[in-house]
Amino acid sequence: MIRLLELTPSHDLAHWPKLVEVKHPGYERRKVTLLSLPAYPQSATPADGDTLYGVVQCLVLDACRILTNFAASIQDDYLACDRAGLRRVPASDVFLVPGEYYYHLNAGPATEYPIVTEFAAFVFPDTIPPHWSRYRSEQETADLGRRCAGLSASAMSDRVRAEDLYCVVTKHYNVCGNAHIVPKDQKAWFNGNDMGRYNRISPTTSVDDVANGMTLRCDVHRLLNRHAFVFYPAGDRKFVTYIVLQDTFDYAYLLHGRVVTIPLRVSDEFLYARFAYNVINLPRLTNASTNIFSISEAVRQEQEASGLLNDTSSSKTPSSKAAMSDVSADNYTLQDECDIEALSSGPQSVENSDSGEGPERYKTKFALWFPELAKLPEVDDPPETLRTTFHPETPHMLQLMSEYIKKHPEVWQTSTTPATATRPDTEGYYAERLIK
């Protein structure tokens, strides 16, 4: 006889999690909410044995700093239980219990400070917070460099799947695919913030770099794309998955607080950028008078070059309110697995503007991004210990590659390449971007 199993709802509606809400203190009547996070049970419990519900305070502070484009000094900003900022939340409090809080930039009077309401307006910092950086030994860094040598952007998905073998969250082998950490449709933001400096293969691979991919089970991938959860550092080179979107109760047991080991191949900066992306795209209460950050000129230029500025359908992300609408869909072919760009798409030929000012601007950038590397003396055969594919002469080398490929098209053509086919001048494009 067949054993029958009748399913019941996984959650009692009366016990859905309460919220930790973070308000903007600068708006007294016209409320502005920065964050509204579900408070799930935490692993730590009080001495009396009662379950502790809340949200990790350091996660909330990280999110608030992103939403304000790091307007405050980390030593000055704080959370308070009142709008005036008099009842501060002690920094020693690990968890925030459900309730209302206010994020203050400093001890002065509350102002209507601007907030980030779209990812394109987020300016990536020169350095990420220390607790987001994982230590890599010189040997591990050298091994990563050797494994990624000679790879192309088109090989990204296959290489990520081959290295990871299974979903990094669930450890399942079936129904998995490569997930871009910084989404593919955010290439303009990626290029505008010079994120290629954190790639493993080359700065020219843009978002299609093995450092920007991981293997996820397809429903988990969709939840990530719906901003339902984030990866948050837990120390000892590990992360935890943390649910940040309301109405994701069915996946709370699977995802909330699960310890995850993310391959060292993945750049910590991309994980931080994805944390920012999901936090910025969460639903929040604003009003017409809310001060917001504008998109930077560098990102705007990238959007215009990509045709995104006037094509809202290609740049908008799915609504977080529809987080569960297609998570269990039968179609397991994700955009990451089948979205292959045409040969002729991408950046077109650019004029070489290698004047004296351009290289000097790049050297200034390089010293800001990698101060320790910039101090190293030039040698003919540098050791394989660098954590970046960038070099003080990267723009010049890219320009030389660009000129060579233009003069010798046979290096990219094959026996099946149509006679009318063209190739985007990717190398020249990124060389130009770096010296601007």
C-alpha positions as CSV (number, residue, x, y, z in Angstrom):
1,M,0.0,0.0,0.0
2,I,1.2,3.5,-0.8
3,R,2.1,5.5,2.2
4,L,0.1,8.8,2.1
5,L,1.5,12.0,3.5
6,E,-0.6,15.1,3.9
7,L,1.4,18.3,4.1
8,T,0.5,21.2,6.5
9,P,1.6,24.8,6.3
10,S,5.2,25.1,7.5
11,H,4.5,28.3,9.6
12,D,1.7,29.4,11.9
13,L,0.6,32.8,10.6
14,A,0.3,34.0,14.3
15,H,4.0,33.4,14.8
16,W,5.5,35.1,11.7
17,P,8.6,37.1,12.7
18,K,8.3,40.6,14.0
19,L,10.4,43.3,12.4
20,V,13.5,45.3,13.2
21,E,12.9,48.7,11.6
22,V,15.5,51.4,11.1
23,K,14.1,54.9,10.6
24,H,15.7,58.1,9.2
25,P,15.9,60.6,12.1
26,G,15.8,63.6,9.8
27,Y,12.1,63.3,8.9
28,E,9.7,63.8,11.8
29,R,6.3,63.8,10.1
30,R,7.1,62.2,6.7
31,K,8.5,58.9,7.9
32,V,11.4,57.4,6.0
33,T,12.3,53.8,6.6
34,L,15.9,52.7,5.8
35,L,15.4,49.0,6.7
36,S,12.7,46.7,7.7
37,L,14.2,43.3,8.5
38,P,12.5,40.1,9.8
39,A,13.7,39.1,13.3
40,Y,14.2,35.3,13.2
41,P,15.4,33.2,16.2
42,Q,19.1,33.5,16.8
43,S,21.5,30.7,17.8
44,A,22.3,32.5,21.1
45,T,19.7,32.3,23.9
46,P,19.5,34.0,27.3
47,A,20.1,32.1,30.5
48,D,16.4,31.6,31.1
49,G,16.2,29.5,28.0
50,D,13.8,31.8,26.1
51,T,14.4,32.0,22.4
52,L,16.0,35.3,21.4
53,Y,14.6,37.0,18.3
54,G,16.5,39.7,16.6
55,V,18.9,40.9,13.9
56,V,22.7,41.2,14.2
57,Q,23.6,44.8,14.9
58,C,26.8,44.8,12.8
59,L,24.8,43.7,9.7
60,V,22.3,46.5,10.3
61,L,25.2,49.1,10.6
62,D,26.9,47.8,7.5
63,A,23.6,48.1,5.6
64,C,23.0,51.7,6.9
65,R,26.5,52.8,5.9
66,I,25.8,51.5,2.4
67,L,22.4,53.2,2.2
68,T,24.1,56.5,3.1
69,N,27.2,56.0,0.8
70,F,29.4,56.0,3.8
71,A,28.5,59.6,4.8
72,A,29.5,58.9,8.4
73,S,32.7,57.9,10.0
74,I,32.5,54.4,11.4
75,Q,33.6,55.8,14.8
76,D,30.8,58.4,14.8
77,D,27.7,56.7,13.5
78,Y,25.3,54.8,15.8
79,L,21.8,53.4,16.3
80,A,19.4,54.8,18.8
81,C,16.0,53.9,20.1
82,D,14.8,57.5,19.8
83,R,14.8,60.1,17.0
84,A,16.8,62.5,19.0
85,G,19.6,60.0,19.4
86,L,19.7,60.2,23.2
87,R,19.1,56.5,23.9
88,R,21.9,54.9,22.0
89,V,22.1,51.2,21.4
90,P,25.3,50.0,23.1
91,A,27.9,48.8,20.6
92,S,28.3,45.7,22.8
93,D,24.7,44.6,21.9
94,V,25.1,41.8,19.4
95,F,21.5,41.6,18.5
96,L,18.7,44.2,17.9
97,V,15.4,42.9,19.3
98,P,12.2,43.7,17.3
99,G,11.3,47.4,17.4
100,E,12.1,50.8,15.9
101,Y,15.6,52.2,15.7
102,Y,17.1,55.4,14.2
103,Y,20.4,55.6,12.3
104,H,22.4,58.7,13.2
105,L,25.5,59.8,11.3
106,N,27.0,61.5,14.3
107,A,26.1,63.0,17.7
108,G,25.0,66.3,16.2
109,P,21.4,67.4,15.3
110,A,19.6,65.0,12.9
111,T,19.7,66.1,9.3
112,E,17.8,65.0,6.2
113,Y,20.9,63.2,4.9
114,P,20.5,61.6,1.5
115,I,20.1,57.9,1.0
116,V,20.8,55.4,-1.9
117,T,17.6,54.2,-3.4
118,E,19.0,52.5,-6.6
119,F,22.2,50.5,-6.9
120,A,23.6,52.6,-9.8
121,A,24.0,55.5,-7.2
122,F,26.0,53.4,-4.8
123,V,29.7,54.3,-4.9
124,F,31.9,51.4,-4.1
125,P,34.5,52.2,-1.3
126,D,38.2,52.2,-1.8
127,T,38.5,49.4,0.8
128,I,35.8,47.2,2.2
129,P,35.3,46.8,6.0
130,P,37.9,44.5,7.6
131,H,35.5,41.9,8.7
132,W,34.5,41.3,5.0
133,S,38.1,40.4,4.0
134,R,39.2,36.8,4.1
135,Y,42.9,36.0,4.6
136,R,44.6,34.2,1.7
137,S,48.1,32.9,2.1
138,E,50.7,33.7,-0.6
139,Q,50.5,30.0,-1.7
140,E,46.7,30.2,-2.0
141,T,46.9,33.4,-4.0
142,A,49.5,32.0,-6.3
143,D,47.4,28.8,-6.9
144,L,44.4,31.0,-7.7
145,G,46.4,32.9,-10.3
146,R,47.6,29.7,-11.9
147,R,44.2,28.1,-12.0
148,C,42.7,31.2,-13.7
149,A,45.5,31.8,-16.2
150,G,44.4,31.6,-19.8
151,L,40.7,31.4,-19.0
152,S,38.2,33.5,-21.0
153,A,34.9,35.1,-20.1
154,S,33.0,32.5,-22.2
155,A,34.4,29.7,-20.0
156,M,33.2,31.3,-16.7
157,S,30.1,29.2,-16.1
158,D,31.7,25.9,-16.9
159,R,34.8,26.6,-14.8
160,V,32.7,27.8,-11.8
161,R,30.5,24.6,-12.0
162,A,33.6,22.4,-12.4
163,E,35.4,23.9,-9.4
164,D,32.4,24.1,-7.0
165,L,30.8,20.7,-8.0
166,Y,27.6,21.5,-6.0
167,C,25.5,24.3,-4.6
168,V,27.7,26.2,-2.1
169,V,24.7,26.7,0.2
170,T,22.7,23.4,0.2
171,K,25.5,21.0,-1.0
172,H,23.0,19.6,-3.6
173,Y,24.3,18.4,-7.0
174,N,21.1,18.5,-9.0
175,V,19.4,21.5,-10.5
176,C,22.3,23.9,-10.0
177,G,23.8,26.6,-12.1
178,N,26.3,29.4,-12.1
179,A,25.1,32.5,-10.3
180,H,26.7,35.9,-11.0
181,I,27.4,37.7,-7.7
182,V,27.3,41.2,-9.1
183,P,24.4,40.6,-11.6
184,K,25.0,40.6,-15.3
185,D,22.6,43.5,-15.8
186,Q,24.8,45.7,-13.5
187,K,27.7,45.8,-15.9
188,A,27.5,49.6,-16.2
189,W,27.8,49.9,-12.4
190,F,30.6,47.4,-12.4
191,N,32.6,49.2,-15.1
192,G,31.8,52.7,-13.7
193,N,33.3,51.7,-10.3
194,D,36.3,50.0,-11.9
195,M,35.4,46.6,-10.3
196,G,37.5,44.8,-12.8
197,R,40.4,45.4,-10.4
198,Y,39.1,42.5,-8.3
199,N,38.8,40.0,-11.2
200,R,40.9,36.8,-11.3
201,I,41.2,36.5,-15.1
202,S,41.4,40.0,-16.5
203,P,39.8,43.4,-16.0
204,T,38.4,43.0,-19.5
205,T,36.2,40.0,-18.5
206,S,34.0,42.5,-16.6
207,V,31.2,40.7,-14.7
208,D,31.9,37.4,-16.5
209,D,34.9,36.5,-14.4
210,V,35.3,33.4,-12.2
211,A,35.8,35.7,-9.2
212,N,32.2,36.8,-9.7
213,G,30.5,33.5,-9.8
214,M,29.4,30.6,-7.6
215,T,27.2,27.5,-8.0
216,L,23.7,27.7,-6.5
217,R,20.7,25.5,-6.6
218,C,18.2,27.1,-8.9
219,D,15.6,28.0,-6.3
220,V,18.3,29.5,-4.0
221,H,19.6,31.4,-7.0
222,R,16.2,32.9,-7.6
223,L,15.8,33.9,-4.0
224,L,19.2,35.7,-4.1
225,N,18.0,37.5,-7.3
226,R,14.8,38.5,-5.5
227,H,17.0,40.1,-2.7
228,A,15.6,37.6,-0.1
229,F,18.9,36.9,1.6
230,V,22.5,38.0,1.8
231,F,25.8,36.4,2.5
232,Y,27.3,37.9,5.6
233,P,30.8,37.2,7.1
234,A,30.9,35.0,10.1
235,G,34.7,34.9,10.8
236,D,37.2,32.1,10.1
237,R,36.8,32.7,6.4
238,K,33.1,31.6,6.5
239,F,29.8,33.3,5.7
240,V,26.2,32.8,6.8
241,T,23.1,33.2,4.7
242,Y,20.9,35.8,6.3
243,I,17.3,36.4,5.3
244,V,16.5,40.1,4.9
245,L,13.2,40.0,3.1
246,Q,9.8,39.6,4.7
247,D,7.4,36.9,3.4
248,T,10.2,34.4,2.9
249,F,9.1,32.1,5.7
250,D,9.2,28.8,3.8
251,Y,12.9,29.2,3.2
252,A,13.9,30.4,6.7
253,Y,14.7,27.0,8.0
254,L,16.9,26.3,4.9
255,L,18.6,29.6,4.6
256,H,18.6,31.7,7.7
257,G,21.9,31.4,9.6
258,R,23.3,28.6,7.5
259,V,27.1,28.5,7.6
260,V,28.6,28.6,4.1
261,T,32.1,28.2,2.9
262,I,32.5,30.3,-0.3
263,P,35.4,29.4,-2.6
264,L,38.5,31.6,-2.1
265,R,38.3,32.1,-5.9
266,V,35.4,34.5,-5.2
267,S,36.5,38.1,-4.5
268,D,35.4,39.4,-1.1
269,E,34.7,42.8,-2.8
270,F,32.0,41.2,-5.0
271,L,30.3,39.5,-2.0
272,Y,30.2,42.9,-0.4
273,A,28.9,44.5,-3.5
274,R,26.1,41.8,-3.7
275,F,25.3,42.5,0.0
276,A,24.9,46.2,-1.0
277,Y,22.8,45.3,-4.1
278,N,20.3,43.2,-2.2
279,V,20.0,45.7,0.7
280,I,19.5,48.7,-1.6
281,N,16.8,46.8,-3.5
282,L,14.7,45.9,-0.4
283,P,11.3,47.6,-0.1
284,R,11.4,50.8,2.0
285,L,9.1,53.7,2.9
286,T,10.2,57.0,1.4
287,N,8.4,60.1,0.3
288,A,8.6,62.7,-2.5
289,S,10.8,65.0,-0.4
290,T,13.4,62.3,0.6
291,N,16.9,63.3,-0.4
292,I,18.5,60.7,-2.6
293,F,21.9,60.2,-4.1
294,S,22.2,60.7,-7.9
295,I,24.0,58.3,-10.2
296,S,27.7,59.1,-10.6
297,E,28.9,60.5,-13.9
298,A,31.1,57.4,-14.5
299,V,28.2,55.0,-14.2
300,R,25.9,57.3,-16.2
301,Q,28.5,57.3,-19.0
302,E,28.6,53.5,-18.9
303,Q,24.8,53.3,-19.0
304,E,24.8,55.5,-22.1
305,A,27.5,53.5,-23.8
306,S,25.5,50.3,-23.1
307,G,22.2,51.8,-24.2
308,L,20.7,51.3,-20.7
309,L,19.8,54.8,-19.8
310,N,16.8,54.9,-22.1
311,D,16.0,51.2,-21.8
312,T,14.4,50.8,-18.4
313,S,13.3,47.2,-19.1
314,S,16.9,46.0,-19.2
315,S,18.1,47.8,-16.1
316,K,15.3,47.3,-13.6
317,T,15.5,44.4,-11.2
318,P,12.5,42.2,-10.3
319,S,10.4,43.5,-7.4
320,S,11.3,42.1,-4.0
321,K,7.6,41.9,-3.2
322,A,7.4,39.0,-5.7
323,A,10.1,37.1,-4.0
324,M,8.4,33.8,-4.0
325,S,6.4,34.1,-7.2
326,D,8.8,32.1,-9.4
327,V,11.2,30.4,-7.0
328,S,9.6,27.0,-7.5
329,A,9.1,27.4,-11.2
330,D,9.7,24.3,-13.4
331,N,11.9,26.2,-15.8
332,Y,15.4,25.7,-14.4
333,T,17.3,27.5,-17.2
334,L,18.6,30.7,-15.6
335,Q,19.8,33.8,-17.4
336,D,23.3,33.1,-16.1
337,E,23.4,29.8,-18.0
338,C,22.0,30.9,-21.4
339,D,22.6,34.6,-21.7
340,I,25.4,34.5,-24.2
341,E,26.3,37.8,-25.8
342,A,26.6,38.1,-29.6
343,L,30.1,38.4,-31.0
344,S,29.5,41.9,-32.2
345,S,28.0,43.2,-28.9
346,G,29.9,45.1,-26.3
347,P,32.3,48.1,-26.5
348,Q,33.2,49.3,-29.9
349,S,36.5,50.8,-31.1
350,V,37.8,53.7,-29.1
351,E,40.4,56.3,-29.9
352,N,43.7,56.0,-28.2
353,S,44.1,58.9,-25.8
354,D,47.3,57.7,-24.1
355,S,48.5,61.2,-23.3
356,G,50.7,61.9,-20.3
357,E,47.8,62.9,-18.1
358,G,45.9,59.7,-18.6
359,P,48.6,57.3,-17.3
360,E,49.3,59.6,-14.4
361,R,45.6,59.5,-13.5
362,Y,45.7,55.7,-13.5
363,K,48.8,55.6,-11.4
364,T,47.0,57.7,-8.8
365,K,44.0,55.4,-8.9
366,F,46.3,52.3,-8.5
367,A,48.0,53.8,-5.5
368,L,44.6,54.5,-3.9
369,W,43.2,51.0,-4.7
370,F,46.3,49.0,-3.8
371,P,48.6,51.2,-1.6
372,E,50.9,48.3,-0.6
373,L,51.3,47.0,-4.2
374,A,52.1,50.5,-5.4
375,K,55.0,50.8,-3.0
376,L,56.7,47.6,-4.4
377,P,59.7,48.2,-6.7
378,E,59.4,47.2,-10.4
379,V,61.1,43.9,-11.2
380,D,61.4,41.9,-14.4
381,D,59.8,38.7,-13.0
382,P,57.4,39.6,-10.2
383,P,56.3,36.7,-7.9
384,E,52.8,35.2,-8.3
385,T,51.4,36.6,-5.1
386,L,49.4,39.6,-6.3
387,R,45.7,39.6,-5.4
388,T,44.7,41.6,-8.5
389,T,45.1,41.3,-12.2
390,F,45.8,45.0,-12.3
391,H,49.4,46.3,-12.8
392,P,50.8,49.8,-13.0
393,E,51.2,49.3,-16.7
394,T,47.8,47.6,-17.3
395,P,46.3,50.4,-19.5
396,H,49.4,50.5,-21.7
397,M,49.4,46.7,-22.1
398,L,45.7,46.7,-23.0
399,Q,46.4,49.4,-25.6
400,L,49.2,47.3,-27.1
401,M,46.9,44.3,-27.2
402,S,44.1,46.3,-28.9
403,E,46.4,47.5,-31.6
404,Y,47.8,44.0,-32.3
405,I,44.4,42.5,-32.5
406,K,43.2,45.2,-35.0
407,K,46.3,44.5,-37.2
408,H,46.0,40.7,-36.8
409,P,42.3,39.7,-36.9
410,E,43.3,36.1,-37.4
411,V,44.0,35.8,-33.6
412,W,40.2,35.8,-32.9
413,Q,38.8,34.5,-36.2
414,T,38.2,30.8,-36.8
415,S,37.4,28.7,-39.8
416,T,33.7,29.3,-39.2
417,T,33.8,33.0,-38.6
418,P,31.6,34.9,-41.1
419,A,33.5,37.2,-43.4
420,T,31.4,40.2,-42.2
421,A,31.9,39.4,-38.5
422,T,33.4,42.1,-36.3
423,R,34.9,42.0,-32.8
424,P,34.4,44.6,-30.1
425,D,37.5,46.5,-29.1
426,T,37.3,45.3,-25.5
427,E,41.0,45.9,-24.7
428,G,40.9,49.4,-26.1
429,Y,37.7,50.2,-24.3
430,Y,39.0,49.2,-20.8
431,A,42.3,50.9,-21.4
432,E,40.4,54.1,-22.1
433,R,38.2,53.5,-19.0
434,L,41.2,53.1,-16.7
435,I,43.0,56.3,-17.7
436,K,39.9,58.6,-17.5
